[in-house]
Amino acid sequence: MPQLDQLTLDDFTPYMNQFFRIRLADHEPIDLELISVTPLPLATRPPATVRQPFSILLLGPSSHQYLRQGTYRLEHAEFGTLELFIVPLGPQAGRMQYEAIFT
């Protein structure tokens, strides 16, 4: 798996609608479903060595509890593990949406 600063939206696209697991101390694991990988607009044309900014959206399980904004270790059998800063955006059909932005 590439380093965090080398990941592109193409690295995430094959895992659409798949689950990434977060393990928390003293809590059952939480599975987040990858539901969107979206390119973000560029303010200026970047050098060829800079990646296209993008965001990913993940949906948590049906629950009234949710993860707070912060860095979590996401695990996926094929993708591997990744320390990722995610932000809760609000519920969608009883499931909390989370976003991570890659610039």
DRENDO-379345 format. One record per atom (N, C-alpha, C): residue in three letters; atom name; x, y, z. Coordinates in steps of 0.001 Angstrom, whole numbers, plus 524288, in hexadecimal, padded with zeros to 5 digits. Atoms other than C-alpha are relative to their C-alpha. Example, Ala and Ser with C-alpha at 12.3 -4.5 7.8 and 13.67 -1.06 7.14 Angstrom:
BEGIN
+------+------+-------+-------+-------+
: rest : atom :     X :     Y :     Z :
+------+------+-------+-------+-------+
:  ALA :    N : 8037A : 7FB5A : 80000 :
:  ALA :   CA : 8300C : 7EE6C : 81E78 :
:  ALA :    C : 80384 : 804B0 : 80000 :
:  SER :    N : 7FCCC : 7FB5A : 7FFC4 :
:  SER :   CA : 83566 : 7FBDC : 81BE4 :
:  SER :    C : 7FCFE : 80442 : 802DA :
+------+------+-------+-------+-------+
! end
This chain:
BEGIN
+------+------+-------+-------+-------+
: rest : atom :     X :     Y :     Z :
+------+------+-------+-------+-------+
:  MET :    N : 80348 : 7FB6D : 80000 :
:  MET :   CA : 80000 : 80000 : 80000 :
:  MET :    C : 80379 : 804D7 : 80000 :
:  PRO :    N : 7FCF7 : 7FB2A : 80022 :
:  PRO :   CA : 8054D : 80D7A : 7FC81 :
:  PRO :    C : 7FFA4 : 802FD : 8052C :
:  GLN :    N : 80029 : 7FC93 : 7FB6F :
:  GLN :   CA : 80879 : 81764 : 806FA :
:  GLN :    C : 7FB2E : 80382 : 7FF91 :
:  LEU :    N : 804AA : 7FCB7 : 7FFD3 :
:  LEU :   CA : 7FD25 : 82026 : 80B30 :
:  LEU :    C : 8004D : 80484 : 7FC1F :
:  ASP :    N : 7FF83 : 7FB79 : 80375 :
:  ASP :   CA : 80276 : 82BC3 : 8037F :
:  ASP :    C : 8006E : 7FE83 : 7FA3F :
:  GLN :    N : 7FFAE : 801D0 : 80565 :
:  GLN :   CA : 80371 : 82366 : 7F72B :
:  GLN :    C : 7FAEC : 7FD7F : 7FE17 :
:  LEU :    N : 804F3 : 80264 : 8018C :
:  LEU :   CA : 7F599 : 81DD4 : 7F729 :
:  LEU :    C : 7FD0C : 80388 : 7FC35 :
:  THR :    N : 80344 : 7FD24 : 803B3 :
:  THR :   CA : 7ECB7 : 821C8 : 7EBF4 :
:  THR :    C : 7FA7B : 7FDCC : 8002C :
:  LEU :    N : 80555 : 80205 : 8000D :
:  LEU :   CA : 7DE4F : 8203B : 7E97C :
:  LEU :    C : 7FFBB : 7FAB2 : 7FD53 :
:  ASP :    N : 7FFE2 : 80520 : 80292 :
:  ASP :   CA : 7E1B8 : 814BA : 7E0A1 :
:  ASP :    C : 80162 : 7FB9A : 803C8 :
:  ASP :    N : 7FEC9 : 803FC : 7FC17 :
:  ASP :   CA : 7E70A : 80D9A : 7EC8D :
:  ASP :    C : 7FB22 : 7FE51 : 80301 :
:  PHE :    N : 804B9 : 80129 : 7FCFE :
:  PHE :   CA : 7D9A0 : 80E46 : 7F323 :
:  PHE :    C : 7FB7E : 7FDF5 : 7FCA8 :
:  THR :    N : 80477 : 80150 : 8035B :
:  THR :   CA : 7D064 : 80C7F : 7E786 :
:  THR :    C : 7FEBA : 7FA2D : 7FFD0 :
:  PRO :    N : 80156 : 80596 : 80029 :
:  PRO :   CA : 7D197 : 7FD83 : 7E6F1 :
:  PRO :    C : 7FD38 : 7FE09 : 804F0 :
:  TYR :    N : 80238 : 801BD : 7FB04 :
:  TYR :   CA : 7CCB0 : 7FCE1 : 7F509 :
:  TYR :    C : 7FABD : 80284 : 80135 :
:  MET :    N : 80534 : 7FDB4 : 7FF4F :
:  MET :   CA : 7BFD7 : 8040F : 7F2F7 :
:  MET :    C : 7FC2C : 7FBD8 : 801F8 :
:  ASN :    N : 80403 : 8035E : 7FDA8 :
:  ASN :   CA : 7B4BD : 7FE20 : 7FAF8 :
:  ASN :    C : 8024E : 7FB7E : 80329 :
:  GLN :    N : 7FD90 : 803CE : 7FC90 :
:  GLN :   CA : 7BE6A : 7F639 : 80301 :
:  GLN :    C : 800DF : 8028D : 80555 :
:  PHE :    N : 7FF9F : 7FE24 : 7FA9E :
:  PHE :   CA : 7C0D7 : 7F75F : 81192 :
:  PHE :    C : 8059D : 80034 : 801E7 :
:  PHE :    N : 7FB08 : 7FF42 : 7FD57 :
:  PHE :   CA : 7CC85 : 7FC78 : 8190D :
:  PHE :    C : 7FED5 : 7FFB3 : 805D3 :
:  ARG :    N : 800FB : 800F0 : 7FA6E :
:  ARG :   CA : 7CD65 : 7F833 : 82748 :
:  ARG :    C : 80361 : 8038F : 8035E :
:  ILE :    N : 7FD3D : 7FCF8 : 7FC05 :
:  ILE :   CA : 7D122 : 800D2 : 832C1 :
:  ILE :    C : 7FF76 : 7FD07 : 80518 :
:  ARG :    N : 80003 : 802A0 : 7FAE8 :
:  ARG :   CA : 7D4FC : 7FA41 : 83F7C :
:  ARG :    C : 80104 : 80412 : 80435 :
:  LEU :    N : 7FF87 : 7FC54 : 7FBAA :
:  LEU :   CA : 7D308 : 8021A : 84BE7 :
:  LEU :    C : 800CC : 7FCFC : 80513 :
:  ALA :    N : 7FF4E : 8026A : 7FAE5 :
:  ALA :   CA : 7D76A : 7FEEB : 859AC :
:  ALA :    C : 7FAC5 : 7FFDF : 802D5 :
:  ASP :    N : 804CA : 80092 : 7FCE5 :
:  ASP :   CA : 7CC29 : 7F9E2 : 86219 :
:  ASP :    C : 7FB01 : 800E6 : 7FCD9 :
:  HIS :    N : 804A3 : 7FF52 : 80349 :
:  HIS :   CA : 7C28F : 7F9FE : 856AF :
:  HIS :    C : 80041 : 7FC05 : 7FB92 :
:  GLU :    N : 80033 : 8037F : 80481 :
:  GLU :   CA : 7BE1B : 7F0EB : 84BE4 :
:  GLU :    C : 80237 : 802D6 : 7FB3A :
:  PRO :    N : 7FE18 : 7FD78 : 804C9 :
:  PRO :   CA : 7C499 : 7F36D : 83EA5 :
:  PRO :    C : 7FB86 : 802B7 : 7FD20 :
:  ILE :    N : 803D0 : 7FD00 : 8030D :
:  ILE :   CA : 7BDA7 : 7FD41 : 835F5 :
:  ILE :    C : 80189 : 7FF91 : 7FA48 :
:  ASP :    N : 7FF10 : 80067 : 8059A :
:  ASP :   CA : 7BC5A : 7FB0D : 8275D :
:  ASP :    C : 7FDC7 : 804CB : 7FD42 :
:  LEU :    N : 8019E : 7FB7F : 80312 :
:  LEU :   CA : 7BBC2 : 806D8 : 81E57 :
:  LEU :    C : 80004 : 7FE76 : 7FA42 :
:  GLU :    N : 8008B : 80157 : 80585 :
:  GLU :   CA : 7B6F2 : 80522 : 81069 :
:  GLU :    C : 801C4 : 80493 : 7FC9C :
:  LEU :    N : 7FE3D : 7FC04 : 803B0 :
:  LEU :   CA : 7BE04 : 80CA7 : 805AD :
:  LEU :    C : 7FBB3 : 800DC : 7FBF4 :
:  ILE :    N : 8046E : 7FF0F : 80385 :
:  ILE :   CA : 7B301 : 8132F : 7FE06 :
:  ILE :    C : 8011F : 803FC : 7FBB2 :
:  SER :    N : 7FEDB : 7FC12 : 803F7 :
:  SER :   CA : 7B9A0 : 81DFA : 7F632 :
:  SER :    C : 805D0 : 80145 : 7FFF4 :
:  VAL :    N : 7FAB3 : 7FE11 : 800E1 :
:  VAL :   CA : 7C6D1 : 821CF : 7F08F :
:  VAL :    C : 7FF6B : 8045A : 7FBF6 :
:  THR :    N : 8013A : 7FB78 : 80344 :
:  THR :   CA : 7C632 : 82F8A : 7EAD6 :
:  THR :    C : 804B8 : 8038A : 7FF43 :
:  PRO :    N : 7FBCD : 7FC38 : 800CE :
:  PRO :   CA : 7D071 : 83820 : 7E45A :
:  PRO :    C : 7FE3F : 80562 : 801E1 :
:  LEU :    N : 8011B : 7FAB5 : 7FE33 :
:  LEU :   CA : 7D141 : 845D2 : 7EA0C :
:  LEU :    C : 80263 : 803E5 : 7FC30 :
:  PRO :    N : 7FDD8 : 7FC1A : 803A2 :
:  PRO :   CA : 7D362 : 8522F : 7E20E :
:  PRO :    C : 80549 : 80201 : 801E2 :
:  LEU :    N : 7FAE1 : 7FDD4 : 7FECC :
:  LEU :   CA : 7E0F8 : 857DA : 7E170 :
:  LEU :    C : 7FFB4 : 805F0 : 7FFF8 :
:  ALA :    N : 7FFC5 : 7FA4D : 7FFE4 :
:  ALA :   CA : 7E365 : 86603 : 7E543 :
:  ALA :    C : 803BC : 801F0 : 7FBC1 :
:  THR :    N : 7FC2B : 7FEC1 : 80411 :
:  THR :   CA : 7EF36 : 86670 : 7DC2E :
:  THR :    C : 801CF : 7FAEA : 7FD98 :
:  ARG :    N : 7FDFF : 804BB : 80282 :
:  ARG :   CA : 7F575 : 85CFA : 7D2D9 :
:  ARG :    C : 804C9 : 7FE24 : 8030E :
:  PRO :    N : 7FBA0 : 801E2 : 7FCCE :
:  PRO :   CA : 7FE68 : 85474 : 7DB34 :
:  PRO :    C : 80485 : 7FE18 : 7FC99 :
:  PRO :    N : 7FBA5 : 80284 : 802D1 :
:  PRO :   CA : 80BF2 : 84FD0 : 7D731 :
:  PRO :    C : 7FE95 : 7FA49 : 7FEF8 :
:  ALA :    N : 8012E : 8056A : 80186 :
:  ALA :   CA : 80BE5 : 84255 : 7D0EE :
:  ALA :    C : 800C2 : 7FC2B : 80485 :
:  THR :    N : 7FEFC : 8038A : 7FBA1 :
:  THR :   CA : 810C0 : 83C60 : 7DDAE :
:  THR :    C : 7FBD5 : 8004C : 80442 :
:  VAL :    N : 80414 : 7FF61 : 7FC0A :
:  VAL :   CA : 804CB : 840F6 : 7E574 :
:  VAL :    C : 7FB19 : 7FD1D : 7FE36 :
:  ARG :    N : 804A5 : 802FD : 80176 :
:  ARG :   CA : 7F8E6 : 8381B : 7E5C1 :
:  ARG :    C : 7FB31 : 80386 : 7FF8E :
:  GLN :    N : 80521 : 7FD78 : 80054 :
:  GLN :   CA : 7EB1B : 83C37 : 7E22C :
:  GLN :    C : 7FD6E : 7FF7B : 80557 :
:  PRO :    N : 802BD : 80073 : 7FAFE :
:  PRO :   CA : 7E427 : 83F92 : 7EF00 :
:  PRO :    C : 7FAE7 : 7FCEA : 7FF55 :
:  PHE :    N : 804D5 : 80304 : 80034 :
:  PHE :   CA : 7D8B5 : 8369A : 7F233 :
:  PHE :    C : 7FE00 : 7FF21 : 80581 :
:  SER :    N : 8023F : 80157 : 7FAEF :
:  SER :   CA : 7CF8D : 832B3 : 7FD17 :
:  SER :    C : 7FD8F : 7FA99 : 7FF9C :
:  ILE :    N : 802E2 : 804E6 : 7FFB2 :
:  ILE :   CA : 7C9C8 : 825EF : 8018D :
:  ILE :    C : 7FBB5 : 800AB : 80418 :
:  LEU :    N : 8044A : 80023 : 7FC40 :
:  LEU :   CA : 7BCC4 : 8240C : 80870 :
:  LEU :    C : 7FF39 : 7FA69 : 801C7 :
:  LEU :    N : 800EE : 80519 : 7FDA0 :
:  LEU :   CA : 7BA4A : 818C6 : 811AD :
:  LEU :    C : 7FAFE : 8004F : 8032D :
:  LEU :    N : 804C3 : 80050 : 7FCD4 :
:  LEU :   CA : 7ADAE : 81481 : 8183F :
:  LEU :    C : 800E0 : 7FC2E : 80474 :
:  GLY :    N : 7FFA6 : 80361 : 7FB70 :
:  GLY :   CA : 7AD92 : 80F08 : 825FA :
:  GLY :    C : 7FB41 : 7FC79 : 80065 :
:  PRO :    N : 8047A : 8037F : 7FF37 :
:  PRO :   CA : 7A432 : 804BF : 82B2C :
:  PRO :    C : 7FB3A : 80305 : 801E1 :
:  SER :    N : 804BE : 7FDAB : 7FDD1 :
:  SER :   CA : 79619 : 807B9 : 82EDB :
:  SER :    C : 800A3 : 80048 : 805E6 :
:  SER :    N : 7FF09 : 7FF49 : 7FA6F :
:  SER :   CA : 797D3 : 80D75 : 83C61 :
:  SER :    C : 7FF32 : 805B4 : 80175 :
:  HIS :    N : 8004C : 7FAA2 : 7FE0E :
:  HIS :   CA : 795B1 : 8196E : 844BF :
:  HIS :    C : 80555 : 801CB : 801F5 :
:  GLN :    N : 7FAB0 : 7FEAC : 7FE6F :
:  GLN :   CA : 7A40D : 818F3 : 84878 :
:  GLN :    C : 80345 : 800DB : 7FB1A :
:  TYR :    N : 7FCAA : 7FF0D : 80478 :
:  TYR :   CA : 7AE93 : 81E06 : 83F98 :
:  TYR :    C : 8058E : 80135 : 801C6 :
:  LEU :    N : 7FA91 : 7FEC0 : 7FEF1 :
:  LEU :   CA : 7BD31 : 8201D : 83ECB :
:  LEU :    C : 800AF : 805EB : 80002 :
:  ARG :    N : 7FEC2 : 7FA73 : 7FFEC :
:  ARG :   CA : 7C260 : 82D7B : 8424E :
:  ARG :    C : 8041E : 80123 : 7FBD2 :
:  GLN :    N : 7FBDF : 7FE66 : 80398 :
:  GLN :   CA : 7CB02 : 83519 : 83920 :
:  GLN :    C : 80540 : 7FE54 : 80236 :
:  GLY :    N : 7FAE7 : 801AF : 7FE21 :
:  GLY :   CA : 7D890 : 82F57 : 839F4 :
:  GLY :    C : 8028F : 7FC2E : 7FC43 :
:  THR :    N : 7FCFD : 803B3 : 8031E :
:  THR :   CA : 7E2AE : 82605 : 834AE :
:  THR :    C : 7FEE0 : 7FA73 : 801DF :
:  TYR :    N : 80153 : 8056E : 7FEE3 :
:  TYR :   CA : 7DEE8 : 817B6 : 833FB :
:  TYR :    C : 8030C : 7FC75 : 7FC57 :
:  ARG :    N : 7FD61 : 803F6 : 80330 :
:  ARG :   CA : 7E586 : 80B80 : 82EFF :
:  ARG :    C : 7FBC6 : 7FCD9 : 7FD3B :
:  LEU :    N : 803B6 : 802F0 : 8032A :
:  LEU :   CA : 7DD5E : 805DC : 823E2 :
:  LEU :    C : 802BA : 7FB2B : 7FDDE :
:  GLU :    N : 7FDD4 : 804F3 : 801DF :
:  GLU :   CA : 7DF72 : 7F7AF : 81FFD :
:  GLU :    C : 7FC80 : 7FDBE : 7FBBE :
:  HIS :    N : 802C5 : 802AA : 8043A :
:  HIS :   CA : 7DBAC : 7F0B8 : 81381 :
:  HIS :    C : 80382 : 7FB83 : 7FE3C :
:  ALA :    N : 7FCF3 : 804AB : 8013B :
:  ALA :   CA : 7E000 : 7E2F6 : 80FAE :
:  ALA :    C : 80378 : 800C3 : 7FB31 :
:  GLU :    N : 7FCF9 : 7FF4B : 804CA :
:  GLU :   CA : 7E4A0 : 7E705 : 80203 :
:  GLU :    C : 802DF : 80539 : 7FFEB :
:  PHE :    N : 7FDB6 : 7FABF : 8001C :
:  PHE :   CA : 7E741 : 7F59C : 80395 :
:  PHE :    C : 80472 : 80072 : 803EC :
:  GLY :    N : 7FC27 : 7FFA7 : 7FBD5 :
:  GLY :   CA : 7EF01 : 7F3DC : 8101B :
:  GLY :    C : 7FE13 : 80398 : 8044E :
:  THR :    N : 8016E : 7FC81 : 7FBB9 :
:  THR :   CA : 7EF46 : 7FD2E : 81BAF :
:  THR :    C : 801AB : 80589 : 7FEBA :
:  LEU :    N : 7FF2A : 7FA83 : 80125 :
:  LEU :   CA : 7EEF2 : 80BE0 : 81B92 :
:  LEU :    C : 7FE58 : 80340 : 804A5 :
:  GLU :    N : 8015F : 7FC3B : 7FBF1 :
:  GLU :   CA : 7EF50 : 81654 : 82620 :
:  GLU :    C : 7FD9B : 804A6 : 7FD2B :
:  LEU :    N : 802D6 : 7FC13 : 80301 :
:  LEU :   CA : 7E524 : 82019 : 82184 :
:  LEU :    C : 7FD02 : 803A8 : 80393 :
:  PHE :    N : 802F6 : 7FC14 : 7FD23 :
:  PHE :   CA : 7DF7E : 82CC0 : 826E1 :
:  PHE :    C : 7FA9F : 80066 : 7FD73 :
:  ILE :    N : 80557 : 7FFC0 : 80215 :
:  ILE :   CA : 7D0AD : 82C2F : 82536 :
:  ILE :    C : 7FCC2 : 803D3 : 8032E :
:  VAL :    N : 80372 : 7FC1C : 7FDA3 :
:  VAL :   CA : 7C619 : 8361C : 82825 :
:  VAL :    C : 7FA5B : 7FE30 : 7FF4D :
:  PRO :    N : 8058D : 80148 : 800A5 :
:  PRO :   CA : 7B7C4 : 832DB : 82AFF :
:  PRO :    C : 7FD35 : 80489 : 7FD5F :
:  LEU :    N : 802D7 : 7FBF5 : 802E2 :
:  LEU :   CA : 7AED7 : 83A3A : 82199 :
:  LEU :    C : 7FA4A : 80066 : 80193 :
:  GLY :    N : 80588 : 80020 : 7FEA4 :
:  GLY :   CA : 7A186 : 83679 : 826D1 :
:  GLY :    C : 7FD9B : 7FAEE : 7FE1C :
:  PRO :    N : 80272 : 80506 : 80150 :
:  PRO :   CA : 79813 : 82B2E : 825A5 :
:  PRO :    C : 7FD9D : 7FFEF : 7FA86 :
:  GLN :    N : 802B0 : 80117 : 804ED :
:  GLN :   CA : 792EB : 82556 : 81912 :
:  GLN :    C : 7FD14 : 7FAE9 : 800C8 :
:  ALA :    N : 80351 : 8049F : 7FF48 :
:  ALA :   CA : 78792 : 81BD5 : 81AB3 :
:  ALA :    C : 801A0 : 7FCE9 : 804DA :
:  GLY :    N : 7FEB1 : 80294 : 7FB19 :
:  GLY :   CA : 78B8F : 818ED : 828C6 :
:  GLY :    C : 805A5 : 7FE3E : 8007E :
:  ARG :    N : 7FA6E : 80168 : 7FFE8 :
:  ARG :   CA : 799EB : 816FD : 8257D :
:  ARG :    C : 80347 : 804FB : 7FF91 :
:  MET :    N : 7FCAE : 7FB5E : 8001C :
:  MET :   CA : 7A47F : 8211A : 82843 :
:  MET :    C : 80396 : 7FFDC : 7FB41 :
:  GLN :    N : 7FC57 : 7FF50 : 8045A :
:  GLN :   CA : 7AC0D : 82622 : 81C78 :
:  GLN :    C : 80525 : 80229 : 8021D :
:  TYR :    N : 7FAD4 : 7FE1C : 7FE97 :
:  TYR :   CA : 7BAA5 : 8284F : 81DD8 :
:  TYR :    C : 802E4 : 80170 : 7FB03 :
:  GLU :    N : 7FD02 : 7FE51 : 8048D :
:  GLU :   CA : 7C3D9 : 82F7A : 814BD :
:  GLU :    C : 805CA : 8004E : 80161 :
:  ALA :    N : 7FA58 : 7FF30 : 7FFBE :
:  ALA :   CA : 7D284 : 82F3D : 81288 :
:  ALA :    C : 8018D : 802D1 : 7FAFA :
:  ILE :    N : 7FE4F : 7FCE6 : 8047A :
:  ILE :   CA : 7D8F6 : 8392B : 8098C :
:  ILE :    C : 805D2 : 7FF3E : 7FF3B :
:  PHE :    N : 7FA8D : 800B7 : 80181 :
:  PHE :   CA : 7E5B7 : 836E6 : 8026A :
:  PHE :    C : 80188 : 8048D : 7FC72 :
:  THR :    N : 7FE5F : 7FB7A : 80320 :
:  THR :   CA : 7ECB4 : 8430F : 7FD76 :
:  THR :    C : 8056D : 7FF49 : 7FDDD :
+------+------+-------+-------+-------+
! end
